[in-house]
Every structure is written in C-alpha cells, then in structure tokens.
Amino acid sequence: MGVWHRKSGRTSSGARLKKFRSKRKHEMGRTPTETLMGEAKRKKMDSRSAQKKMPALRLGMVNVIDPKTGKTIRAEIEDVENNPANMDYQRRKVITRGTIIKTSKGRARVTSRPGQSGILNAVLI
C-alpha cells in the first residue's frame, strides 16, 4: 500500500465524499528516510525536478562548523545523544534535523536534513 498526500475521502463530521478522480502521480508520497549511524549508504530516488534525491540511509561522517572560528571540520559520528523530534528516534539512534550528536570534535546539533539531501552538517554546541 502506498503513501498519498491528498485530500481525505471524508468530511470533518465523518461523512464520505464522492470520489471525482483517481490518484495522481504528484500526490504520491513515501515513507520517511530514517538515517542511522554506520558506513555511508545512500539511495537514489526520483523527484519532481530534473535532479534526483539522494537520501542518506546511513552516515558515519559529519561536516562540523565551529562557530567561534567559522571553520568547517570533517568529524566522525560517535553517538546520537538526543533527538527532540521523537523519543523513539532517540532510542533507535535515528539522525534528523535538530538531533544532538557526539562527534570526535565534541557535541554538535544537526542543521541539515540528511533524509532529504543526503548530507550531514552540524554546529558545535
């Protein structure tokens, strides 16, 4: 069964709406990409534009920005400490935007969306 992002088949009171057309390709969705720690692994997916999406399934390295010096350093991910998006993600060590990760350079907060872009950027905290 697929994921669809379209209007519900029911009204707010629960009555059924008459179906006036079939499903459309642009209404199609997909299950979220839950990026985990590990050796880098990406998946090529179709998107609506000419470019293809390359969501990251696993990542082992992160681009860490030091706000004091303004320099970017490539560091290794050691652990996922906190994920404010979802307690289940925190337990399963899923990396999303806003996640606090432990790196070889110190603690950092993820600023990119690895499940969309396939790149992991973070800022030291």
TIRO-2110 file (N, C-alpha, C; in Angstrom, 1 decimal):
// TIRO-2110
0.8, -1.2, 0.0, N, 1, A
0.0, 0.0, 0.0, CA, 1, A
0.9, 1.2, 0.0, C, 1, A
0.5, 2.2, -0.8, N, 2, A
1.4, 3.4, -1.0, CA, 2, A
1.0, 4.5, 0.0, C, 2, A
1.8, 5.5, 0.1, N, 3, A
1.5, 6.7, 0.9, CA, 3, A
1.1, 7.8, -0.1, C, 3, A
-0.1, 8.4, 0.3, N, 4, A
-0.6, 9.5, -0.6, CA, 4, A
-0.8, 10.8, 0.2, C, 4, A
-0.4, 11.9, -0.3, N, 5, A
-0.6, 13.2, 0.3, CA, 5, A
-1.7, 13.9, -0.5, C, 5, A
-2.9, 13.6, -0.2, N, 6, A
-4.0, 14.2, -0.9, CA, 6, A
-5.2, 14.4, 0.1, C, 6, A
-6.2, 15.1, -0.4, N, 7, A
-7.4, 15.4, 0.4, CA, 7, A
-8.0, 14.1, 0.9, C, 7, A
-8.5, 14.1, 2.2, N, 8, A
-9.2, 13.0, 2.8, CA, 8, A
-10.5, 12.6, 2.0, C, 8, A
-10.9, 11.4, 2.1, N, 9, A
-12.1, 10.9, 1.5, CA, 9, A
-13.3, 11.2, 2.4, C, 9, A
-13.1, 11.8, 3.5, N, 10, A
-14.2, 12.1, 4.4, CA, 10, A
-14.3, 13.6, 4.8, C, 10, A
-15.4, 14.0, 5.2, N, 11, A
-15.6, 15.4, 5.7, CA, 11, A
-15.2, 15.4, 7.2, C, 11, A
-15.2, 16.6, 7.8, N, 12, A
-14.8, 16.8, 9.2, CA, 12, A
-15.8, 16.1, 10.1, C, 12, A
-17.1, 15.9, 9.7, N, 13, A
-18.0, 15.3, 10.5, CA, 13, A
-18.0, 13.7, 10.3, C, 13, A
-17.3, 13.3, 9.3, N, 14, A
-17.1, 11.8, 9.1, CA, 14, A
-17.9, 11.3, 7.9, C, 14, A
-18.7, 12.1, 7.2, N, 15, A
-19.4, 11.7, 6.0, CA, 15, A
-18.5, 11.4, 4.9, C, 15, A
-18.8, 10.5, 4.0, N, 16, A
-18.0, 10.2, 2.9, CA, 16, A
-18.2, 11.2, 1.8, C, 16, A
-17.0, 11.6, 1.1, N, 17, A
-17.1, 12.5, 0.0, CA, 17, A
-17.1, 11.6, -1.3, C, 17, A
-17.8, 12.2, -2.3, N, 18, A
-17.8, 11.5, -3.6, CA, 18, A
-16.5, 11.6, -4.3, C, 18, A
-16.0, 10.5, -4.7, N, 19, A
-14.7, 10.5, -5.4, CA, 19, A
-14.9, 11.0, -6.8, C, 19, A
-14.1, 12.0, -7.2, N, 20, A
-14.3, 12.6, -8.5, CA, 20, A
-13.2, 12.4, -9.5, C, 20, A
-12.1, 11.8, -9.0, N, 21, A
-11.0, 11.5, -9.9, CA, 21, A
-10.1, 10.4, -9.2, C, 21, A
-9.2, 9.8, -10.0, N, 22, A
-8.3, 8.8, -9.5, CA, 22, A
-7.0, 9.5, -8.9, C, 22, A
-6.1, 8.7, -8.4, N, 23, A
-4.9, 9.2, -7.8, CA, 23, A
-4.0, 9.8, -8.9, C, 23, A
-3.2, 10.8, -8.4, N, 24, A
-2.3, 11.4, -9.4, CA, 24, A
-0.9, 11.2, -8.9, C, 24, A
0.1, 11.2, -9.8, N, 25, A
1.5, 11.0, -9.5, CA, 25, A
2.0, 12.0, -8.6, C, 25, A
1.6, 13.3, -8.7, N, 26, A
2.2, 14.4, -7.9, CA, 26, A
1.6, 14.3, -6.5, C, 26, A
0.6, 13.5, -6.2, N, 27, A
0.0, 13.4, -4.9, CA, 27, A
0.7, 12.2, -4.1, C, 27, A
1.6, 11.5, -4.8, N, 28, A
2.2, 10.4, -4.2, CA, 28, A
3.3, 10.8, -3.1, C, 28, A
3.4, 10.1, -2.0, N, 29, A
4.4, 10.3, -1.0, CA, 29, A
5.2, 9.1, -0.8, C, 29, A
6.0, 9.1, 0.2, N, 30, A
6.8, 7.9, 0.6, CA, 30, A
7.1, 7.9, 2.1, C, 30, A
7.5, 6.8, 2.6, N, 31, A
7.8, 6.7, 4.0, CA, 31, A
9.0, 7.5, 4.3, C, 31, A
9.2, 8.0, 5.5, N, 32, A
10.4, 8.8, 5.8, CA, 32, A
11.6, 8.0, 5.8, C, 32, A
12.7, 8.6, 5.4, N, 33, A
14.0, 8.0, 5.4, CA, 33, A
14.7, 8.2, 6.8, C, 33, A
14.9, 7.2, 7.5, N, 34, A
15.4, 7.3, 8.9, CA, 34, A
16.9, 7.0, 8.8, C, 34, A
17.7, 8.1, 8.8, N, 35, A
19.2, 8.0, 8.7, CA, 35, A
19.8, 7.5, 10.0, C, 35, A
20.6, 6.5, 9.9, N, 36, A
21.3, 5.8, 11.1, CA, 36, A
22.8, 6.0, 11.0, C, 36, A
23.5, 5.7, 12.1, N, 37, A
24.9, 5.7, 12.1, CA, 37, A
25.5, 4.5, 11.4, C, 37, A
26.7, 4.6, 10.8, N, 38, A
27.3, 3.5, 10.2, CA, 38, A
28.0, 3.9, 8.9, C, 38, A
28.5, 3.0, 8.1, N, 39, A
29.2, 3.3, 6.9, CA, 39, A
28.2, 3.9, 5.9, C, 39, A
28.7, 5.0, 5.2, N, 40, A
27.9, 5.8, 4.3, CA, 40, A
27.1, 4.9, 3.3, C, 40, A
25.8, 5.1, 3.2, N, 41, A
25.0, 4.4, 2.3, CA, 41, A
23.9, 5.3, 1.9, C, 41, A
23.7, 5.6, 0.5, N, 42, A
22.7, 6.5, 0.0, CA, 42, A
21.9, 5.7, -1.0, C, 42, A
20.7, 6.2, -1.3, N, 43, A
19.8, 5.6, -2.2, CA, 43, A
19.3, 6.7, -3.2, C, 43, A
19.3, 6.4, -4.5, N, 44, A
18.9, 7.3, -5.5, CA, 44, A
17.4, 7.2, -5.7, C, 44, A
16.7, 8.3, -5.6, N, 45, A
15.2, 8.4, -5.8, CA, 45, A
14.8, 9.4, -6.8, C, 45, A
13.7, 9.1, -7.4, N, 46, A
13.1, 10.1, -8.4, CA, 46, A
12.5, 11.3, -7.6, C, 46, A
12.6, 12.5, -8.2, N, 47, A
11.9, 13.6, -7.6, CA, 47, A
11.2, 14.3, -8.7, C, 47, A
10.5, 15.4, -8.4, N, 48, A
9.7, 16.1, -9.4, CA, 48, A
10.5, 16.9, -10.4, C, 48, A
11.7, 17.4, -9.9, N, 49, A
12.5, 18.2, -10.8, CA, 49, A
13.5, 17.3, -11.6, C, 49, A
14.4, 18.0, -12.3, N, 50, A
15.4, 17.2, -13.1, CA, 50, A
16.4, 16.5, -12.3, C, 50, A
16.7, 17.0, -11.1, N, 51, A
17.7, 16.4, -10.2, CA, 51, A
17.0, 15.2, -9.5, C, 51, A
17.8, 14.3, -9.0, N, 52, A
17.4, 13.1, -8.3, CA, 52, A
17.7, 13.4, -6.8, C, 52, A
16.8, 12.8, -5.9, N, 53, A
17.1, 12.9, -4.5, CA, 53, A
18.0, 11.8, -4.1, C, 53, A
19.0, 12.1, -3.2, N, 54, A
19.9, 11.0, -2.7, CA, 54, A
19.8, 11.0, -1.2, C, 54, A
18.7, 10.5, -0.6, N, 55, A
18.7, 10.5, 0.9, CA, 55, A
19.7, 9.5, 1.5, C, 55, A
20.2, 9.9, 2.6, N, 56, A
21.2, 9.0, 3.3, CA, 56, A
20.5, 8.0, 4.2, C, 56, A
20.8, 6.7, 4.0, N, 57, A
20.3, 5.7, 4.8, CA, 57, A
21.2, 5.5, 6.1, C, 57, A
22.5, 5.6, 5.8, N, 58, A
23.5, 5.5, 6.9, CA, 58, A
24.6, 6.6, 6.6, C, 58, A
25.1, 7.1, 7.7, N, 59, A
26.2, 8.1, 7.6, CA, 59, A
27.2, 7.9, 8.8, C, 59, A
28.5, 8.0, 8.5, N, 60, A
29.5, 7.9, 9.5, CA, 60, A
30.3, 9.1, 9.8, C, 60, A
30.2, 10.1, 8.8, N, 61, A
31.0, 11.3, 9.0, CA, 61, A
30.0, 12.5, 8.9, C, 61, A
30.5, 13.6, 9.5, N, 62, A
29.7, 14.8, 9.6, CA, 62, A
30.5, 16.1, 9.3, C, 62, A
30.0, 17.1, 8.7, N, 63, A
30.7, 18.3, 8.5, CA, 63, A
30.3, 19.2, 9.7, C, 63, A
31.3, 19.5, 10.6, N, 64, A
31.0, 20.2, 11.8, CA, 64, A
31.6, 21.7, 11.6, C, 64, A
30.7, 22.6, 11.9, N, 65, A
31.1, 24.1, 11.9, CA, 65, A
31.4, 24.5, 13.3, C, 65, A
32.6, 25.1, 13.5, N, 66, A
33.0, 25.7, 14.7, CA, 66, A
32.5, 27.2, 14.7, C, 66, A
31.5, 27.6, 15.5, N, 67, A
31.0, 29.0, 15.4, CA, 67, A
32.0, 30.1, 15.8, C, 67, A
33.0, 29.7, 16.7, N, 68, A
34.0, 30.7, 17.1, CA, 68, A
35.0, 31.1, 16.0, C, 68, A
35.5, 30.0, 15.3, N, 69, A
36.4, 30.3, 14.3, CA, 69, A
35.8, 30.4, 12.9, C, 69, A
34.6, 29.8, 12.7, N, 70, A
34.0, 29.8, 11.4, CA, 70, A
34.5, 28.8, 10.5, C, 70, A
35.3, 27.9, 10.9, N, 71, A
35.9, 26.8, 10.1, CA, 71, A
35.0, 25.6, 10.1, C, 71, A
35.0, 24.8, 9.0, N, 72, A
34.3, 23.6, 8.9, CA, 72, A
35.3, 22.4, 9.0, C, 72, A
35.0, 21.4, 9.8, N, 73, A
35.9, 20.3, 10.0, CA, 73, A
35.1, 19.0, 9.8, C, 73, A
35.7, 18.0, 9.2, N, 74, A
35.0, 16.8, 9.0, CA, 74, A
35.3, 15.9, 10.2, C, 74, A
34.3, 15.4, 10.8, N, 75, A
34.4, 14.6, 12.0, CA, 75, A
33.7, 13.3, 11.9, C, 75, A
34.0, 12.3, 12.8, N, 76, A
33.3, 11.0, 12.8, CA, 76, A
32.2, 11.1, 13.9, C, 76, A
31.1, 10.4, 13.6, N, 77, A
30.0, 10.4, 14.5, CA, 77, A
30.3, 9.2, 15.5, C, 77, A
30.2, 9.6, 16.8, N, 78, A
30.4, 8.5, 17.8, CA, 78, A
29.1, 8.0, 18.4, C, 78, A
28.1, 8.9, 18.6, N, 79, A
26.9, 8.5, 19.2, CA, 79, A
25.8, 9.6, 19.0, C, 79, A
24.5, 9.1, 19.1, N, 80, A
23.4, 10.0, 19.0, CA, 80, A
22.9, 10.2, 20.4, C, 80, A
23.0, 11.4, 20.9, N, 81, A
22.7, 11.7, 22.3, CA, 81, A
21.2, 12.0, 22.6, C, 81, A
20.6, 12.9, 21.7, N, 82, A
19.3, 13.4, 21.9, CA, 82, A
18.6, 13.7, 20.6, C, 82, A
17.4, 13.3, 20.5, N, 83, A
16.6, 13.7, 19.3, CA, 83, A
15.2, 14.2, 19.7, C, 83, A
15.1, 15.6, 19.7, N, 84, A
13.9, 16.2, 20.2, CA, 84, A
12.7, 16.0, 19.3, C, 84, A
12.9, 15.5, 18.1, N, 85, A
11.8, 15.2, 17.2, CA, 85, A
10.9, 14.1, 17.6, C, 85, A
11.5, 13.0, 18.2, N, 86, A
10.8, 11.8, 18.6, CA, 86, A
11.6, 11.0, 19.6, C, 86, A
10.9, 10.6, 20.7, N, 87, A
11.6, 9.8, 21.7, CA, 87, A
12.0, 8.4, 21.1, C, 87, A
11.2, 7.9, 20.2, N, 88, A
11.5, 6.6, 19.6, CA, 88, A
12.7, 6.7, 18.7, C, 88, A
12.9, 7.8, 18.0, N, 89, A
14.1, 8.1, 17.2, CA, 89, A
15.3, 8.1, 18.1, C, 89, A
15.2, 8.7, 19.3, N, 90, A
16.3, 8.8, 20.2, CA, 90, A
16.8, 7.4, 20.7, C, 90, A
15.8, 6.6, 20.9, N, 91, A
16.1, 5.2, 21.4, CA, 91, A
16.8, 4.4, 20.2, C, 91, A
16.3, 4.6, 19.0, N, 92, A
16.8, 3.9, 17.9, CA, 92, A
18.0, 4.5, 17.2, C, 92, A
18.5, 5.7, 17.7, N, 93, A
19.6, 6.4, 17.2, CA, 93, A
19.4, 6.9, 15.8, C, 93, A
18.2, 7.4, 15.5, N, 94, A
17.9, 8.0, 14.1, CA, 94, A
18.4, 9.4, 14.1, C, 94, A
19.0, 9.9, 13.0, N, 95, A
19.5, 11.2, 12.9, CA, 95, A
18.6, 12.0, 12.0, C, 95, A
18.0, 13.1, 12.6, N, 96, A
17.2, 14.1, 11.9, CA, 96, A
17.7, 15.5, 12.2, C, 96, A
17.0, 16.5, 11.6, N, 97, A
17.4, 17.9, 11.8, CA, 97, A
17.1, 18.2, 13.3, C, 97, A
18.1, 18.8, 14.0, N, 98, A
17.9, 19.2, 15.4, CA, 98, A
18.5, 18.2, 16.4, C, 98, A
18.9, 17.0, 15.9, N, 99, A
19.5, 16.0, 16.7, CA, 99, A
20.8, 16.4, 17.3, C, 99, A
21.0, 16.1, 18.6, N, 100, A
22.3, 16.3, 19.3, CA, 100, A
23.2, 15.1, 19.1, C, 100, A
24.3, 15.2, 18.4, N, 101, A
25.2, 14.1, 18.2, CA, 101, A
26.5, 14.3, 18.9, C, 101, A
27.2, 13.2, 19.3, N, 102, A
28.5, 13.2, 19.8, CA, 102, A
29.5, 12.9, 18.7, C, 102, A
30.4, 13.8, 18.5, N, 103, A
31.4, 13.6, 17.4, CA, 103, A
32.8, 13.6, 18.0, C, 103, A
33.8, 13.3, 17.2, N, 104, A
35.2, 13.3, 17.6, CA, 104, A
35.7, 14.7, 18.0, C, 104, A
35.0, 15.8, 17.6, N, 105, A
35.3, 17.1, 17.9, CA, 105, A
34.5, 17.7, 19.0, C, 105, A
33.5, 17.0, 19.5, N, 106, A
32.6, 17.4, 20.6, CA, 106, A
31.2, 17.3, 20.2, C, 106, A
30.3, 17.8, 21.1, N, 107, A
28.9, 17.7, 20.9, CA, 107, A
28.4, 18.7, 19.8, C, 107, A
27.5, 18.3, 18.9, N, 108, A
27.0, 19.2, 17.8, CA, 108, A
25.6, 18.9, 17.6, C, 108, A
24.9, 20.0, 17.0, N, 109, A
23.5, 19.9, 16.7, CA, 109, A
23.4, 19.9, 15.2, C, 109, A
22.6, 18.9, 14.6, N, 110, A
22.5, 18.7, 13.2, CA, 110, A
21.6, 19.9, 12.6, C, 110, A
22.1, 20.5, 11.5, N, 111, A
21.4, 21.6, 10.9, CA, 111, A
20.8, 21.3, 9.5, C, 111, A
21.3, 20.2, 9.0, N, 112, A
20.8, 19.7, 7.6, CA, 112, A
19.7, 18.7, 7.8, C, 112, A
19.1, 18.3, 6.7, N, 113, A
18.1, 17.2, 6.7, CA, 113, A
18.7, 16.0, 5.9, C, 113, A
19.4, 15.1, 6.6, N, 114, A
20.0, 14.0, 5.9, CA, 114, A
19.1, 13.1, 5.1, C, 114, A
17.9, 12.9, 5.6, N, 115, A
16.9, 12.1, 4.9, CA, 115, A
16.4, 12.7, 3.6, C, 115, A
16.7, 14.0, 3.4, N, 116, A
16.3, 14.6, 2.1, CA, 116, A
17.5, 14.9, 1.2, C, 116, A
18.5, 15.5, 1.8, N, 117, A
19.7, 15.9, 0.9, CA, 117, A
20.8, 14.8, 0.9, C, 117, A
20.9, 14.0, 1.9, N, 118, A
22.0, 13.0, 2.0, CA, 118, A
23.3, 13.5, 2.5, C, 118, A
23.3, 14.8, 3.0, N, 119, A
24.5, 15.4, 3.6, CA, 119, A
24.2, 15.7, 5.0, C, 119, A
25.2, 15.5, 5.9, N, 120, A
25.0, 15.8, 7.3, CA, 120, A
25.9, 16.9, 7.7, C, 120, A
25.3, 18.1, 8.1, N, 121, A
26.0, 19.2, 8.6, CA, 121, A
25.6, 19.5, 10.0, C, 121, A
26.5, 20.0, 10.8, N, 122, A
26.2, 20.2, 12.2, CA, 122, A
27.0, 21.4, 12.7, C, 122, A
26.5, 22.0, 13.9, N, 123, A
27.2, 23.1, 14.5, CA, 123, A
27.6, 22.7, 15.9, C, 123, A
28.9, 23.0, 16.3, N, 124, A
29.3, 22.7, 17.7, CA, 124, A
28.5, 23.4, 18.7, C, 124, A
28.2, 22.8, 19.8, N, 125, A
27.5, 23.4, 20.9, CA, 125, A
28.3, 23.3, 22.2, C, 125, A
END
